[in-house]
Amino acid sequence: MKVANLSSTLTTNNSNYSVSTALKAELENKSKSNNDDPFIIADLREVRKRLEEWRNHLPMVEPYYAVKCNPDPMILKILCAEGIGFDCASQEEIKLILDQGVSPSKIIFANIVKTSVHLQYAKERKVRLMTFDNVDELHKIKIHYPDAEAIIRILIQNTKAQYSLGDKAGAPMSSVGNLLQEARDIGISVVGVSFHVGCRCFDPISYRNALTQAREVFEIGKAHGYQFHTLDIGGGFPGDPKKDGSIAEVARAIKEELHANFAANVRVIAEPGRYLVASAYTLAACVIGRRLKDTWLDGGNTKDRLTEADKKWMYYLNEGLYGCFSRVPSQLIIVKPKILLYNGEFSYRPDCELENQLLEEPRYDSIVWGPTCDTTDCLFKSISLPELEVNDWLVFESMGAYTTSASTVFNGFQKTKLHYINSV
């Protein structure tokens, strides 16, 4: 394998490599040990960079990191040290953050339906801020945590998000008045409003419309005796500047609406997840098997008798839908491979897309499978690739959000290992 002579094993965040150099180093290590397991290069500098960018664009909005997106201990350590808040959805997530020494006041229990046990735990640990969107949840809070500070989550419809959350969470505007009256009647303190425009929403108008609705709810709250002081603008922000573009236009719209419609003393928080961590992970996966698709072999043809146009390759990778790609079918993450190692040659270029790699090689319509025995474990039903060999490698960028956090060990395939760097 023609890679740089880098023998350092990448195990800590003291490895000051570029991502490309780190990929080379790990491939060399694997070649020496005949190891074809997948791996992830986790660039911790990228997390710091994204947080700095957030603070530059939205200094008036406190980030409360969505732990569900990626609870990597190394990432959490960085974010805790930066003093930001955290969006937790369960007892275990709350415990994970509190165990880092974070104050309970820096946590929002942002699950609109909570189990009684988890509510009791939040009360024990003094995590007061939490969301609701229905009457039954209000009564559950009254029973198990009457001193909680509740935030009403409203439904935002007709956004241009690529992954909508409205089917599951959010109170319609028509029910807001009744919910707030019920909260007043049973003595629940409602302190603000939250919304979520949906995941991967890059449309400034969607945020403007959501903030207009939130402003209306502030006024409805006044009519029911509440003086709201907290606004939670949720998540859904662009996660990868290369694929999704900059947050600048969305941030400009948010700032303008906040300035025009909300008092300066209103506390504004957000729940970025993907935005902070997506671009930090680069996943490398090996071709562990291949064959020509059977339907092209009918009539006794052999590989040699197939025309170039007839060939359709099926490739099997050592990562799939039960691992880091579990959210691909829902389009919560969008993945596109690049060639990492081809016929022993290191072929990765961060600035080069798949269609511009290996231009001299013929391309074939291909199917890419994951490693399990499940026939639904298919990453690409049709993708144009050069003819790959077993032990060639593909690379997937921006794999830090909703990947390792949703991975399973189905069929005995273990979770992909991470190697940390601070890129230079």
Rosetta blueprint (number, residue, H / E / L):
1 M L
2 K E
3 V L
4 A L
5 N L
6 L L
7 S L
8 S L
9 T L
10 L L
11 T L
12 T L
13 N L
14 N L
15 S L
16 N L
17 Y L
18 S L
19 V H
20 S H
21 T H
22 A H
23 L H
24 K H
25 A H
26 E H
27 L H
28 E H
29 N H
30 K H
31 S H
32 K H
33 S H
34 N L
35 N L
36 D L
37 D L
38 P L
39 F E
40 I E
41 I E
42 A E
43 D E
44 L H
45 R H
46 E H
47 V H
48 R H
49 K H
50 R H
51 L H
52 E H
53 E H
54 W H
55 R H
56 N H
57 H H
58 L L
59 P L
60 M L
61 V L
62 E E
63 P E
64 Y E
65 Y E
66 A E
67 V H
68 K H
69 C H
70 N L
71 P L
72 D L
73 P H
74 M H
75 I H
76 L H
77 K H
78 I H
79 L H
80 C H
81 A H
82 E L
83 G L
84 I L
85 G E
86 F E
87 D E
88 C E
89 A L
90 S L
91 Q H
92 E H
93 E H
94 I H
95 K H
96 L H
97 I H
98 L H
99 D L
100 Q L
101 G L
102 V L
103 S L
104 P H
105 S H
106 K H
107 I E
108 I E
109 F E
110 A L
111 N L
112 I L
113 V L
114 K L
115 T L
116 S H
117 V H
118 H H
119 L H
120 Q H
121 Y H
122 A H
123 K H
124 E H
125 R L
126 K L
127 V L
128 R L
129 L E
130 M E
131 T E
132 F E
133 D L
134 N L
135 V H
136 D H
137 E H
138 L H
139 H H
140 K H
141 I H
142 K H
143 I H
144 H H
145 Y L
146 P L
147 D L
148 A L
149 E E
150 A E
151 I E
152 I E
153 R E
154 I E
155 L L
156 I L
157 Q L
158 N L
159 T L
160 K L
161 A L
162 Q L
163 Y E
164 S L
165 L L
166 G L
167 D L
168 K L
169 A L
170 G L
171 A E
172 P L
173 M H
174 S H
175 S H
176 V H
177 G H
178 N H
179 L H
180 L H
181 Q H
182 E H
183 A H
184 R H
185 D H
186 I H
187 G L
188 I L
189 S E
190 V E
191 V E
192 G E
193 V E
194 S E
195 F L
196 H L
197 V L
198 G L
199 C E
200 R L
201 C L
202 F L
203 D L
204 P H
205 I H
206 S H
207 Y H
208 R H
209 N H
210 A H
211 L H
212 T H
213 Q H
214 A H
215 R H
216 E H
217 V H
218 F H
219 E H
220 I H
221 G H
222 K H
223 A H
224 H L
225 G L
226 Y L
227 Q L
228 F L
229 H L
230 T E
231 L E
232 D E
233 I L
234 G L
235 G L
236 G L
237 F L
238 P L
239 G L
240 D L
241 P H
242 K H
243 K H
244 D H
245 G L
246 S L
247 I L
248 A H
249 E H
250 V H
251 A H
252 R H
253 A H
254 I H
255 K H
256 E H
257 E H
258 L H
259 H H
260 A H
261 N H
262 F L
263 A L
264 A L
265 N L
266 V L
267 R E
268 V E
269 I E
270 A E
271 E L
272 P L
273 G L
274 R H
275 Y H
276 L H
277 V H
278 A H
279 S H
280 A H
281 Y E
282 T E
283 L E
284 A E
285 A E
286 C E
287 V E
288 I E
289 G E
290 R E
291 R E
292 L E
293 K L
294 D H
295 T H
296 W H
297 L H
298 D H
299 G H
300 G H
301 N L
302 T L
303 K H
304 D H
305 R H
306 L L
307 T L
308 E L
309 A L
310 D L
311 K L
312 K L
313 W E
314 M E
315 Y E
316 Y E
317 L E
318 N L
319 E L
320 G L
321 L L
322 Y L
323 G L
324 C L
325 F L
326 S L
327 R L
328 V L
329 P L
330 S L
331 Q L
332 L L
333 I L
334 I L
335 V L
336 K L
337 P E
338 K E
339 I E
340 L E
341 L E
342 Y E
343 N L
344 G L
345 E E
346 F E
347 S L
348 Y L
349 R L
350 P L
351 D L
352 C L
353 E L
354 L H
355 E H
356 N H
357 Q L
358 L L
359 L L
360 E L
361 E L
362 P L
363 R E
364 Y E
365 D E
366 S E
367 I E
368 V E
369 W E
370 G L
371 P L
372 T L
373 C L
374 D L
375 T L
376 T L
377 D L
378 C E
379 L E
380 F E
381 K E
382 S E
383 I E
384 S E
385 L E
386 P E
387 E L
388 L L
389 E L
390 V L
391 N L
392 D L
393 W E
394 L E
395 V E
396 F E
397 E L
398 S L
399 M L
400 G L
401 A L
402 Y L
403 T L
404 T H
405 S H
406 A H
407 S L
408 T L
409 V L
410 F H
411 N H
412 G H
413 F L
414 Q L
415 K L
416 T L
417 K E
418 L E
419 H E
420 Y E
421 I E
422 N L
423 S L
424 V L
